[in-house]
Amino acid sequence: MSYYDDFVPHQGLRPPRAHLDTDAPRLVLDGDWRFRLSPVADLPADFVAPDFDDSGWDTLAVPCHWPLRGYGNPWYTNVVYPFPVDPPHPPEDNPTGDHRVAFDLPDDWAGRRVVLRFDGVESCAKVWLNGAELGFFTGSRLRAEFDVTPRPGRNVLAVRVHQWSAASYLEDQDQWWLPGIFRSVTLEARGDLDDVFVHASYRDGRGTLRVDTSVPATVSVPELGIEVASGVAATVAVQPWSAERPRLYDATVATDSETVRLRIGFRTVSIEDGVLLVNGEPLALRGVNRHEFHPDHGRAVPYETMREDVLLMKRHNINAVRTSHYPPHPAFLDLCDELGLWVIDECDLETHGFFFTGWERNPSDVPEWRESYLDRMRRTVERDKNHPSIVLWSLGNESHTGANLAAMTGWVRDRDPSRPVHYEGDADCAYVDVYSRMYATHAEVAEIGQEPGIPFLQCEYAHAMGNGPGGLAEYVALFDRYPRIAGGFVWEWIDHGLRHPSLEYAYGGDYGEPLHDGNFVIDGLLFPDRTPSPGLLDVKKVYEPVRVTVADGRVTVEELRPVPPLRFEWSAGDLSGELDLSSGSAPLPELPSFAGETWLTVRAVLAQDQPWAAAGHEITWAQHQVAAAVAPVVGGGDRPQRTGSGFSLGPGEFDRTGRLRAFGGLPVGAPHLALWRAPTDNDRGENAHLDQTWHALGLHRLTHRLDGVEAGETLVVRERTAAAALARGALVTYEWASAGAGLALTVSVEPDGEWPEPIARLAVAMPLPASIEHVTWFGRGPGEAYPDTGSATLVGRWESTVDGMQTPYVRPQENGRRADVRWAELTGPDGGLRIAGDFGFTVRRWTDADLAAARHRNELRAGAAVWLTIDVGQQGIGTASCGPGALPEHVLTLRKTAFTVVCTPLS
Ligand code: IPT
């Protein structure tokens, strides 16, 4: 048995301790190392001697994951292990990276104790300094430190890293498998302050501080006039720390040989009457799950990117983060302390793949793994214990249940009773302090909210895969409603799409992995380049900390969570101004009468710069209609005329079958009934399989048979729309009537047979010339909206282009629908058309079939037409990719329907 093939988690490591900002000198060893990759682990340690000739090796910039630097490939699996399940054995094919780096010991380090620190190595490393073995360690996202004795002058560090080890069984998180030294390697000359534990509680305006240290030290907080010995408590008046007001106090802890800088936040977490409280106030966690990810660097996330993540969260009204499913880089937690986010810090643990053995031999309940479990929890808590932002410890994710998990809780409660313990897998709540679920339905969340019990939260909900998540607003309404519900965390923050030379962003299978989970890794609120998706914009709206309402002639603001000072700006038509809402409400501004449909928009914006956004940043908004639409003119003038080739009516030219062929001189195709859409990830989801339903119904291959054409006052075309092999269909009538300079089209649809199943949409689709480029519309915008998404959209006049209307989901699927549209103008150099009515629409340069067939965006090519789809119904989006489908009120079925749009040519 080798070290990488054993239950023992490490050998030679120092006991874990706090991450400290110390004045002890440091030498960061990041930079160019020498590197050699081998396909197996069982190799002689031929490279560890200082004088080993590594001149034939490659150079690798550490920290990094070697598959992202051209050595082997990334591999994505969700639940399944990418090797046979035979714990504790890793597979024989075990890519092994040998690393070497030389460093010069600074002269003034002579005689000092020195520690060598690894902040993240996946999955198992053995370490030698100057040829002498230091030991080995596992725990990819955990810190590992060795005591070392470098010699004066030049030293050589050699590190052998195995992709797979026994520990891989404990690290089955849903993400890319990415071996390597992916966080910094540091040498630190030690003073005598090895460990510091800050206890900073808050009650009734006063904070109590006690700092425990490994050796006696002096604790000073100048701003509070505190100067006490370590281990001694001081109670003074303070401002508390919260995510909304992250008040930190600079402090030092000093001995003769070392000074550690601390940033102290005072807060007390408690549970009272089933409610999770901080400083006596209920916690309202409006959170996201964050994996560490960068499209070029994987989990070797640059500092600026971590900062960007926190800033983006703050700017989108997110106030909490679960560090799924491992402790993040320590700097991320510093940013959470500083900028203000509530954190669930999760241990690096997941054994999900044992699901497929029926949880047989699951490490969580096998005694041989006990020490590894405890070790992981200790290393999590000890490293991160001084962060005020952390309010809950989490044992890990998806590891079923067992005595080893219970033992972790036992250890935490002893070591840090100040923070409750979270773990979703403990369904009986035997060893947790909060009840946690993932992807529970709305109905169940509502039920739990009403039952008495310990605080409840959804550690994962609203699976943000592809188009969606649908049903988000309804979840948050439940969180707002029931005190027992502490909130929830959207799954997840960012798409893990790896930048790829030809595919734009790669997902599972794109590297030829023999077993993988496809695009299940593309399920974030941010696209891989960190552009917000429509889902994130919806999150921002529904996580609003204040609610603005307009009713009964007044604008009212209600504070749901503390917010910095706000200003309230209003606009309506061309008018705008400011509202004084300091008393909580104000009368509506005096408005003239408007000629057409007009909405009053009230925006709440930051009155002053904040560390995370500038003054003027929009927090939320509300809208209210102040003038109604003017109904389009239908009727008048022309009757259809027979022509040599068919019919003509106003700007429309029709063939002998009554099908539209040209409009205002532009060649166009006839509108036909469309009931399908390119399935979204949620449509395909295992909890819905709507794609299969639609496939079985033949919605993607409907045919249209002419049943008759009548030219009288109007031109009436009757069709029967149905799919080959199926008896049921729809009887559709298209009636064209003169309407001013344009034509009114009334579409009447009547099911022919029973249609109990959900359909994708109720629409007509028609091809327009490829010269159409520009789109202007009045309705919801600027982004997409479906029946259960689009909280972020406002009613107004919006402009875009055909290309700009596409939402760039990494895996192509239905997207870009604009909702509640009163009119849309589609134009290009050759002219265009205006459509008025009350509809949703999409416009794209490819067909739905092309969209559905593409695996990556590079496969979408502009065709000979621009396809316009006008709908009066869409199936809700839901989150069935990993959660419930659309709520009943958002399920669409085929029903008898009629709708009218007025089309006018534009030159
Ligand atoms: C849940 C996992 O906890 C999370 O890591 C991720 O895989 C998510 O699913 C889906 O993207 S587990 C699932 C079985 C509910």
Boltz pocket constraint, residues with backbone or C-beta under 6 A from the ligand:
constraints:
  - pocket:
      binder: B
      contacts: [[A, 78], [A, 173], [A, 174], [A, 325], [A, 397], [A, 398], [A, 438], [A, 439], [A, 460], [A, 463], [A, 491], [A, 520], [A, 523], [A, 882]]
      max_distance: 6.0
